[in-house]
Amino acid sequence: MPATAIDPDSGPDSSLTADALMVARMRLVLSVSALLAVGVDTGDPDPEQVGRTIWLVFSGFVVYSFGVYVCTRSGQPYFQGKAIHWIDILWFTLIVVVTGGGGSLYFLFYFFAILTSSFRWGYEEGARMTMASVASFAACGLATGTGSDTPQLLMRTTFMLALGHMIGHWGGSKVELRRRLALLSQVSRLSNPRFGVNRTIASTMEKALAFFDATHCILLMRETEGSSWVLRSLGKSEHGEPVHVETIDHVCESPLMALEADEIVLSNRLAWPLNFLSADGHAFDVRSQRWQPQDDKGLRRSAAVAAMLEARSFMSAPLPMRQGEGRIFLSSHEALFRKSDAIFLAHLVNQVFPVIETIRVLDGMASEAASKERMKLSLDLHDTAIQPYIGLKLGLHAIRKKASTDNPLVGDLDKLAAMAESVVADLRHFAGTMKQGGDSRCEFILPHLHRQATRIKTLYGIDIQIVVDGDFHLDDRMTAEVLQLVREGLNNICKHTHAHRGRVRIGCTDGKLQIRIENEASGTDFSSFRPRSITERAAALGGIAEVTQGSGGSTAVLVEIPI
């Protein structure tokens, strides 16, 4: 399946901007050189001798090229897009018309548009430019030439068509190679290993699904020979949704495991009559490094997989796992995959899954060490923090019993006793959670935040507004980290400000989780500071934290974490 061209309109790309500036510079050089060539060729730059039309066209092309260069340098997105190459075709056609039609040497200018469009946008755009150039040049030659010029016109159009196809093919290979290198670079910077293997696998599946423009991505694997099979699936229409995970007991009955374990498989259901010219299924033999058409048994297996996936085309590659085994499947309802796509899919999983297995081993070691450390910390917390608060609570109750009913401090004593009891309950819950593992059972983040806001309202009288932008999903580990960050931010509001209102806003933009903890202006001037604990937690998660001044003099702590 052809790689999708990289479009600068979809987002900023420094390499595309640099290419556009280089093309604009070369266009200007080409136009000035053509204008000088007109004067040198005639030997007399007098417009009356050369012809006003030719001078007007070439001078106009210089002005146009200079304008495009200035606009491209200023960063105008329109002049970095595809439309500018079609305008070039119109200018080159006009130049060919005024300089002799089919016999003009300026037909070589068409290759400038073919070359630049092919190496910037890929084969498809280069092919369109080639066909437009050939049609324009042929029309000019037929309109202005005679019968004796037909062989020359035919030779030049054939040459332009053949060379344009070759340029388009090479340009498309360059664009596709750049996209593949970008994908390999992205999967090399996998999701934060602190969040576990599942997040890393889900991120890889999302990137592969988007890169190949596939309809579904399925990952079937087991960690060891005796463990259960785990099926992960993700659809194109489910972008932003979590990967569906289920355990399969009778995997041998599934067509997904009927393929040969060490083969890369590509299956395309071709339309008539192309199905008579090429086999529907091919398998890549790793030992011989060659593609072979599948035999009848292999074709039946591939047909069963395609029927199960409801796909016109699919490709599959084995997973390079040290102890376990598995396969990855990418399917499409309409488009067709290519052999090079299947080979690159195998390269992709060969790079990613050894890293994933390493993360799994390190995660297990870290979890075991953390479990022992949590046990020790929970005991220390009980002895050093909970016991003093229990003593404080008992002391407050004793003082309350000694106070008479008409004592003006009774209300304050009751409030302090309630706060101490609440703190003791929170510390006991925290110690128990730490002992069992903070991410063992973690509910959805919104109920936790509302409980924290209610508690702060009761104890400190501060109204906390909770805002969640969009629909996004966090795993248990990320939820625990977010709750701790928000808890520390809200505690800072309670302890270090005189604010009566605050707000917590959580959202996800461009693969980054954004947490904004804001409190209203409390009558003091804004001063820049660094919340050490929040900053260190964010840095441990691969993110950043900064303090900014919001509207109305409010103070806001913004945390960004890549997920």
N, C-alpha and C positions, 0 to 999 in steps of 0.2 A: 504494500500500500504506500503510495507516495507520501513523503514527508510533507507536512503542512508548512507552507512558507512562513517565515518569520515576518510579521507585520509590525512596523514601528507604531502604527496607530493603536496597537493593543497595549502599549506601554513604552516607557523610555528605554532605549538601547544605545549605549555609547558607541558600539561598533558600527551599527547601522547609520548613526549620525555622522561618524567619521567617514564611512563609505560614501554617503550622500555628498559630503563636502568635497571629497576627492573627485567624485564624478562631476560635480559642478565646476571645479577648477579645470579639469581636463576638457570639459565642454567649452569653457571660455578660451582655452588655449587653441582648441580645434577651430573655433569660429574666427579668431584673430588670424590664425595661420591661413585659413581659407580666403579671408579678405585680402591678405598680402599676396597670396598665390594668384588671385585674379589680376592684381596690378602688375605683378612680375610677368605673368603669362602674356598680357597684352603689350607690355613695354611702354604703355602710356596710360597713366592713371586718370586721364581726362574722361569724365562721365559721358561726354558726347561720343567718344570713340568706342568705349567699351559697351555702353548701353545702360541707360538709366535703370532699367528693370533689374539687371544683374547686380548693379551696385546697391540698389535699394534692398534687394533680398538679402545679400550678404551682410550689409550694414545692419539690417533689422535682426539678423541672426546673432550678430555680435551684441547688440543691445539686449536682446532676449537672454543670451547666455550670461551677460553681466548681471542682469536683474535676478536671474535664478541663483547665481552665485551669492549675491548680497542677501537674498531672502533665506537661502540655505544656511549661510553663516550666522544669521540672526536667530536661527532655530525655528523657522516657520515649518510646521509639520507637513503642510500640503506639498511643499517643494522637496520633501524627503520621501514621498510616496511613489506609487506606481504610475500615477497619471502623467507625471512629467516626462516619462519615456514615450508615451503616446504622442505628446506634443512634439517631442523630438522627431518622431516619424513624420509628422505633418511638415515640419520645417525641411527635413531631408528630401521629401517628395517635391516640395516647392523648388528647392535648389536644383534637383535633377531636371525638373521641367524647364527651368529658365536656362540651363546649361547644355541642352541638347537631347534630353530624353534618354532613350536606351543607350546612346553612345557616350553619355556623360561619365567621366571618371569619378564623379562625386557620388556614385552609387555605393562606394565603399563606406560612406558615412553611415549607411544603414547598420553596419556591423558594430558601430559604437552603441546604438540602442540595444542591439541583440546581446552584446557582450555585457553591458552594465546591468540590464534587467536579469539576465541568466545568473550572474554571480551574486546578485543581491536577493533575488526572489525565488530562484530555483528553475527547474526544467519547464514546468508548465507555463510560467510567464515568459521564459525565453522562447518556447515554441510559438506562443501567440505573437510575440514580436517578430519572429522569423516569418510566419505566414503573412502578417500584415505588411512587412517589408517587401516580401516577394510579390504580393498582390499589387502594392503601390508601384513598385518598379516596373512590373509587367504592364500595368495600365498606362504608365507614362511612355514606355517604349512603343506600345501598340498605337497610342494616340499621336505620337510625334514622329515615328519612324516610317520607313518604306519597306517594301518587300525584301530588299537586299540586306536590311538590318536584322531580319528575323533570326538567322543563325547565331549572330552575336548576342542578341537578346535572350535566346534560349539558353546559350552557354552561361551567360551571367546569372540568370535566374536559377539555373540548376546548381551552379557553384554557390550561390547565396543560400539556397535551400539546404544543401548538404553541409556546408560549413556552419550554418546557423544551427542545424540539429546537433552537430558535434559540440559547439559552444554551449548550447543549452544543456546537453548531457553533462559536460564537465562542470558547468555552473551549478546544476542541480546536485551533483555529487559534493561539491564544496559546501552548499547550504545544508545538505543533510548531515555531512560530517560535523559541521559546526553545531547543529542541533544535538547530535549524539554526544559530542564532547560536553555540551552544556548539561545534558541529562546525567552523564556519568559524574560530572562535577557536583551536581545536586545530590545524587544518591550517596556520594562520598561524604557529604555533610549531612549525615542521617539525623533523624529526630534525636532529641536529648536522651542519651542512654539512661539517665536517671529515671525516666518514665517507663522503662521496660521494653521488652522485645516487641510486644503487640503494637505499640505506637510506631516503632521503626518499620515493621512489616506493612502496616496500614499506609504509612507515608510512601513506601516503595510502590505499593499497588496503585495508589492514586497517581503517582508520577508516570508509571508505565501506561495506565489507562489513558491519560491525557496525551502522552507523547504519540502513541500509535493510533489515537482517535478510535479506540475500540469501544465496543458496546458493553462487554463484561470482562472482568478479570477474576479468575478463580485460582486459588492456591490450595493445593491438597498436599499435606505433609504429616509426618510423624517424627518425633524426636529420636526415638530408639526403635529397635526392631520389635520389641514387645509392647510398645505403648499404643494408645489409640490414635486413629487417624483424625486429623482436624481439618475441616473444610472452611476456608475463608472466601467470601465472595463480595464483589463490589461492582455496582452497575454505573453506567455513565449518567443515568438520570438521578443517581443517588449521591451526586457530588456534595461534599460537606457532611454526609451522613456517616455513621460509624460502619466499619466493616462487619458484615454478618459472619458470625463464627458458630460452628456447630460440630459436634463430635459424631463420627460415623463408625458404626460397629462392623457392618458387613460391606467393607469397601471393595472386596473382591468382586462383588456383583455389579459394581458401577462401571460403566464404559470408560470413565476417566482413567482407570488404572489398567485398561486393556492394552494400552500402547506399550511398545518396547521400552524398557527402563532407561536405556542409554541413547535413545534416538531423539533427534529434534524433528518434529513433525509439522508439516504445513499442508493444509487442506483448503482448496478453493473449489466451490461449485460453479463451474463455468457454464455460460449460456451456450445454447446451440448456435452455430456449429463449432464453436471453439472447443467444446468438450471432446471433439474427435481429434483435435490437433495436439492436446496436452492432457496428461493424466490429472485427475482431480486431486490426488494425494501424492506427496513426496516426503521422503525421509532422508535426513542427513546422517550419514554414517561417520561417527567421530573417528573411527580407526582409519578409514580410507580418505576422510575429508572430502567426500563427494556426495552430491545429491543423487538419489536413486528413486525412480517411480515405485510406489508401493505395489505390492502384489495384491491378489484378490483378498487374501485374509486381512492385510493391512488396510485396504480400501473399505472393507466392511467395518473394521474397528473405527476408522476415521468417520465413516458415515454415521455410526452409532453415537459418537461424541458430538458431531455436528447436529444431529437430531435432538440430543439431550440439551444442548446449548441453544437450540433454535437459531443457528447461525449459518450464514452463507459461507463464511470463511473463519478458520481458526488456526492458531499456531500454538505449539506447546514445546516446552523445553524442560529437561530434568533439573532438579535442584542439586547443587554440589554440596551435600551434607556429609559430615564425617561419620556420624553414627546412624542417623535416620535416613529417610528418603522422601521423595515427593516430586511434584510437577507443578508448573505454572501454565495456565491456559489464558489466552487472550482471544476473544471472538468478536465478530462484527456481523451485523444483520445484512448490511448492504455492500460495504467496500470489500476489496480483496487485499490480502497481505502478499508481500513478496518474500522471496527466499532470503534476501538480505535482511529483511525485518526479523525473520525467525532466528537468523544467526546472531543478530545484535541482541535479541531478547536473551539468548543463551549467554552472551557476554555480560549482559546486565546482571543476571542472577549469579553468574560466576563471581562477579565483583562484590555483590551485596551480601550473599548468604554466608560466606565465611565470616564476615564482620558481624552478622546477626548471631551466629553461633558463639562467637567470642563474647558478645554482649550478654548472651544468655548465661554463659559460665560465670562471667564477672558479676552479673546480677544475682546469681545464686550464692556466690561467695559473700557479696555485700549484704544480702538478706540474712544469711546465717550470722554474720558478725553483728549486724544491726539488732537481731533478735536478742543476742546476749547483752548487748549494750543497753537495749531498752529495759531489760529485766533489772539491770544494775541501777539505771537512772530512776526507774519507778520506785525502787526501795529507798534510794537516796531522797527522792522527792517526798515520800511519805514521812521519812524521819526528820528532814530538815525544813520542810515548808508546811506540810499539812498539820503536823503536831503543834507547832506554835500557833497556827490559826485556831485549832481546836481549843488550845488553852486560852486564847484571846476571847473566843466565843463563850467559854464557860465563865471567864472573869466578868464579861459584860452581863451575862445572865445573873451572876451573883450580885453585882452592883445594882442591877435593875430590881432585884427582890428587896434590897435594902432601902431603895428610894420610895418615898411616899407617893401616893397617887396624885397629889397636887404639886409635885416637883416639876418645875419647868423643863428639866432635862430628860424627862421620861420619854418623850417623843424621839429625841436625838439618840438616846440609848437603845430604843427599839430599832431605830433605823440602822445604827451601827451593828447591832446583833444580827439583823437580817442580812446586811452586807457581808458580815463575817461568815454566816452560814452559807450564803450563796457562793462565796469564794471557796469555802471548804468543799462544797459539792462539785464545783468546777474543777478543783485540783484533784479530787478523787476520780472524777470522770476522766481527766487528762492522764492521771497515773495509770488507770485501768486500760485506757486506749493505748498508751505507750507500751504497756506490758504485753498486750495482745497483738500489737502491730497497728500503726496508725492508718494503714491503707487496707486493712483486712475487710472492713465493712464500712463503706463511706456512701452516704446517701447523696442525692443530687444537691448541688451547691445552693440552690435558692432557699430551701427550708432552713439550712444552717444559717445563712445570712440574715434571714428574717428573725430567727431566734436571737442572734447576737444583737440586732437592732432593738428588739423588745427588751432585752436585758439592760442595754445601755439607757434606754428611755426610762426604765424603772429605777435604776440606781443613780443615774446622773442627770436625768431630765433632758437629755439631748435627743432631738428627733433625727433619726438616720433614715435617709431615703435610699432604697435599693433599686438600681436600674440595671437590667440585663438586656443588651442590644443584640437582637438576632437570635437565631437558634443554633447553638453549637454544643458539642458534646465533649466532656472531659472524663478521662479515666480516673480511677480511685486515687492514684498517686498525685495526679495534677490537682484534683479536687482538694486533697489534704494540704497541698502546698499553697493553693489559693486561699483557703480558709485561714491558714496561719498568717499569711501576708495581710489579709484584711483585718484579722484580729489585732495584729500589732499596730496597723494604721489607726484603727478605731481607738485602741488604748492610748495612743499618742494624742488623739483629739481630746479624750477625757482627761488626761493628766497634764497636758501642756498648753491647753487653750481654754478660753472662756466662752467658746462658741455654744450656741443653743441649737444649731442645725448643722447637719452634715449630709454627705451623699457618697455612695459607693456605686460606681458605674463599671460594668464588666462587659467586654465585647471582644470580638476576634476579627482582625483585619490583616489581609496579606500574610496569613500563616503565623500571625503573632497575637498572643493573648494580651489584651490591654486591660489593666486594672487602674482605675482612677479613684483615689480617696480624697475627698475635698471637704473642707469645713469653711463656714462663713467667716468674714472678717470679724475679729474680736476687739477692734479698737486700737490695735497696735500696728505699727508700720511693718510692712513685709520685709523679711530678712532671709537671705538665702542660707540654707542649712542642708545637712546631709543626714538622713535617718540611717544610722549605721546598720542596725539589725535588718531593716527592709532591704537596704542596698546589698548587704552580704548575701541574703537569701536569694535575691534576684540574680546576682552574679553566679551563685552556685547552680542556678537553673539555666545559665547561659543567656540571661537577660540583663536589663539595665533598669535603674530607678533614678528619677530626677524629681526635683521640687520646682514647681512653677507657680506664678501668681495668676489666679483666675479672674473672672469678671467680678467687679465690685470689691476688689481687694482681698478676695478669698485665697486660701492656700490649698494647693492641690499636689498630691504625690502621685506621679504617673509611673507605673511599672509595666514594662513590655517583656514578654517571655516568648521565645520561638517555640511553637508546638508542631 
